């Protein structure tokens, strides 16, 4: 488990020591412990599996050092120990999701991030990699950003390639208004090109009540559109939100070009429609609804749903809700119904219940219905500590009857001043 991320953390520690970091003014930490037990039917035998999962994150900011005006360190990862009879025979797993050092200088116009990280804007679209990501703001809202490194292969995912790089030029008027042009390249096995995309992205607030957003990504090797989406959001008053959107994707262009699965992936999928949110009784009743037409190589379909949440009692101590969704596409679909509730017993104790059912258009493993129910007891043990005990029961086409239990303990450390010595 350790060999996967030990070199990354060792390199990060060396960077911390090399920059002379001596003091972190603010340290924020969180930890979540999840213990669950379940019956796992396989090979004609029901086996017991009890995983112990730990999620940890740490952020140290306002670090004093001679090289940067503003420095921070962010680390987030997980580890799991599985008791009983694990499916793949591995009783210990773990990985680091994020581990980077970030520093800013020149009045925060120049920023450099080093380590394991994600790049979100433009064609990068959540690329996770180990490497460098500089950003330079040249003035008048204009700036340049880039990245270079090795793509990260998720613990339970396929290889994302052996090298990645990209760049983006942008103009930003505010957080809600920014336009950028970008390019992305990923090289796969044997340095064969996996992806090379160019794109334009934008989000822009025209009025206080009207905002636009969109992204267009073009595959340069295939000379066709890999992804396009656009949305317009109108909020005529604080009680009404209306959104119209369109999205096109080409799933085969998100797979490595040398992958055999790219041949079998569908070429395009289009969705367009809208979303409506109403608050006719402020702080008491929330209504949501959406409808989208869906089109792909198999034909036309649609996806629609609605949700209502009622808040009762002082401060919304009681919440009751219903939700439904209908998906109808060629080759299948489903009708879903859900009821849920939340009851505050005391300032520290809450009870949550949830039940949903699916009616499938086509049978799966001889069944056309699926049921899931859960109940949770939430207890705020201390200001930074919370415990959640959950019981779940479900009947699906994959399991005739399955009962699970889960205990989650969450720690969310506040902002503290602390000396950090490397």
Beta strands, then each sheet from edge to edge (+ up, - down):
strand 1: 23-42
strand 2: 45-64
strand 3: 70-84
strand 4: 92-105
strand 5: 110-119
strand 6: 127-139
strand 7: 142-151
strand 8: 163-174
strand 9: 177-187
strand 10: 193-207
strand 11: 210-219
strand 12: 224-237
strand 13: 240-249
strand 14: 269-281
strand 15: 285-296
strand 16: 299-312
strand 17: 318-329
strand 18: 332-344
strand 19: 349-364
strand 20: 367-382
strand 21: 385-396
strand 22: 399-412
strand 23: 416-418
sheet 1: 23+ 1- 2+ 3- 4+ 5- 6+ 7- 8+ 9- 10+ 11- 12+ 13- 14+ 15- 16+ 17- 18+ 19- 20+ 21- 22+
end
